[in-house]
Amino acid sequence: MDERKRGELRIYLGAAPGVGKTFAVLGEAHRRRERGTDVVVGLVETHGREKTEQLVAGLEVLPRAQVHHRSREFTEMDVDALLARAPEVAVVDELAHTNVPGSRNAKRWQDVEELLAAGIDVLSTVNVQHLESLNDVVTRITGVEQHETVPDDVVRRAEQVELVDLTPEALRRRLAHGNVYAAHKIDAALGNYFRVGNLTALRELALLWVADQVDVALQRYRAEQSITDTWEARERVVAAITGGPESETLIRRARRIAVRAGAELMVVHVMRGDGLAGPSPASVARSRKTTGDVGATFHSVVGDDVPSALLDFARAVNATQLVLGTSRRSRLARAVDEGIGSAVVRDSGSIDVHMVTHDEARRTRPWKVERDVLAPSRRLLGWVLAVVLPFAVTGIGLLTRGEVAFSTDLIGFFLATVVVALVGGLGPAVATAFLGAGLLNYFFTEPYYSLAVNTPENLVTLIAMLIVAVLVALVVDRAARLAEQGARTRTEAALLASYARTVLTSPQPLDRLLAKVRENFGLESVALLEQRDGEWHEVAAAGSSGGEATVNVPVTADVRLALRGRVLPASDQRALEAAAGQALLALRQQRMTVETEQARRRAETTELRTALLSAVGHDLRTPLTSIKAAVGSLRTPDLALSEQDTAELLETVEVSADRLAGLVDNLLDSSRLATGAVAPQLRPVTYDEAVARALAGIDERDAVAVDVPEHLPPVLADVGLLERVVANVVDNALRHGRGEVAIRASAHRDQVELRVVDHGPGLPKNAPVFTPFQRLSDRTPGIGLGLSVAKGFTEAMSGTITAEDTPGGGLTIVIALPRAR
């Protein structure tokens, strides 16, 4: 059986009430009816507007459903009747409307979803202030909070969204003529919600929202049709940055270009795929912050071919303009490689490319001296070999003169140059080339023992040796540099993984993270500082405190990492910035944990309060009622009571007062436990002493058999809390058990156990014995706090309390406390 085709939704969106949405919907309904379409009005709110009512009169209107709520009758759309009628098109006004409680659905848009699922096309209306994403913005603009909202996704899924637009002046005239509200509401509306400024802002919001929807639809169509060419339907500017010092200038310049073009600005940073080269995270973070400050969006893409990556991104977002900074490279470098800018201009196609000049472009240097990456020992060995190897080759050549050809001597000097370049790098290699060329010319070329260069071959040999030395040395230098960067990257990755694990798994992530940073970088102290009220305050620290910070690593404008100790090299900057970011995450996580715990406690307190009100209502009233009745009888002058009757009434008062006092004690104890206000004073206590004191306050102590040996070791406990624990457990056993209750004690390793055994009906498996307000039997009085309080007090004394089945039937409560040493 084929599934029924889903209906289509068409929404008329307006900036404010009165722009003509309902009028437009009804006009469309009439047009469809005239074309032979089956149209039914499910619900239309005319608000007493005469012209709207005239349009409704010509359509079939479905009667509304009656909904009873709080002794009143309301009307809502009859969804069941509309589904049974099954028209081709249904008119449903005010999509964001909240239905009366007791209706089929809570919101009208949910009613519409049912109609669409049944294959019925729907025409509906909504105002921009009712869109969920814009609700708070409209509230700030108009000062009027909108309680009825519709999710944006519901409106976005509509097949058509048509904007019903009207200028603020025209809407105010319509309002003044009485076409929107009744006469007594006009002045108030014009002076409040319908001010020109409010209406202008709402109109702009509606226009922008619809424009965004059109752009989304265009992007969807381009993706479905695999269209990659730029369609200049909307101006969109992309600024490409390197993360270098010129990036902020480039972003601001691109922002001015976008503003003049009325375009959206996107900033993109291309990261190299190898991860070995690129700007520092701090530079990228500054660029990201500047992007946010100018109201643009920041994007990162990965690609080794930077021009292709930039153009692919620009075409993917349908950009019309691309902003680049002029090259910082020297003229010689640009002569060898055209550079990113030239490649982008050549392949940009229909995308306009702006080349922005900046100060950094005038600070290029033809030669860039980089830090030597070879170890000093290796460099020293290179210089030693630069002297030794040429003379060694010369000696071997002189000993074998006449036996080997000149080419063999030449290869020997080339080999010496390559070996020195591999070991010592560029400087020793060049020295070897010059020394080898001189020795070769002096000893092995005619005229012998002369430095004169008589033939072009000798000059070519000298030049070739120099070129080989330079090329091999450059290869060695680059390999060493990449190896160093790779090792540093691996180290940074390992540190970041370690910091991330610390933040995610440690119970105290911030303190542990700062300790790891201090340990990893060999510092005296590491502290996280936060600026409050213009002053820096220490949030957390690891190591000795005091003294000025050697290095301050900024995290945000108000948070920084202060390091004290040795001066760290610049190569550690990336790892430190990453550690600072992890420290900020740890701080936020720690605060979120505290807030979550506070929220949990508040929730538990609220739950406890709710349970308290529901549970103690009857149990508080019962003894109070008994006391009031007994005292009332005693005070009645016309009632002649015998001494026995008087004694019974007084006993009733006493028993009820005791019961009420016990109930209040348990409530207070439960409240203390819930708020963490229990602070036990621990000292050695014997079980026989605690049991004797607990039984002294129990009326039915004769039904308790005590078997607590005097020679048992004492336990570490609070005397008062232990007495309450035993009294509550015994009282529970007496109320729920049958016959005698037994108390036994025994020592096991580092604990001493006290068992309260009854032979009652017992409890089901996994029953919530120690949960507050859980009354597992309705035959006995109480509110279910006795065992809960006992558990809380026992755990506060570092002990445990558990429930076991009594052999033969019943319940055994085991109280285990640590042995006193």
Buried (B, 14 or more C-beta within 10 A) or exposed (E): EEEEEBBBBBBBBBBBBBBBBBBBBBEBBBEBBEEEEBBBBBBBEBBEBEEBEEBBEEBEEBEBBEBEEEEEEBEBBBBEBBBEBEBBBBBBBBBBBEBBEEBBBEBBBBBBBBBBEBBBBBBBBBBBBBBBEBBEBBEEBBEEEBEBBBBBEBBBEBEEBBBBBBBBEEBBEBBBEEBBBEEEEBEEBBEEBBBEEBBBBBBEBBBEBBEEBEBEEBEEEBEEEEEEEBEEEBBBBBBBBBBBBBBBBBBBBBBEBBEEBEBBBBBBBBBEEEEBEBBEBBBBBBBBEBBEEBEBEBBEBEBEEBBBBBBEBBBBBBBBBBBBBBBBBBEEBBEEEEBBBBBBBEEBEEBBBBBBEBEBBEEBEEEEEEEBBBEEEEBEBBBEBBBEBBEEBBEBBEEEEEEBEBEEBBEBBBEBBBBBBBBBBBBBBBBBBBBBBBBBBBBBBEEEEEEEBEEEEBEEBBEBBBEBBBEBBBEBBEEBBBEBBEEBBEBBEEBBEBBBEBBEEBEEBBBBBBBBBBEBBEBBBBBBBBEEEEEBEEBBBBBEEEEEBBBEBBBEEEBBBBBBBEEBEEEBBBBBBBBBBBBBBBBEBBEEEEEEEEEEEEEEEEEBEEBBEEBBEEBBEBBEEBBEBBBEBBEEEEEEEEEEEEEBBEEBBEBBBEBBEBBEBBBEBBBBBBEEEBEBEBEEBBBBBBBBBBBEBBEEBEBBEBEBEEEBBBBBBBBEBBBBBBBBBBBBBBBBBEEBBBBBBBBEEEBBBBBBBBBBBBBEEEEBBBEBBBBBEEEEEBBBBBBBBBBBBBBBBEBBBBBEEBEEEBBBBBBBBBBBE
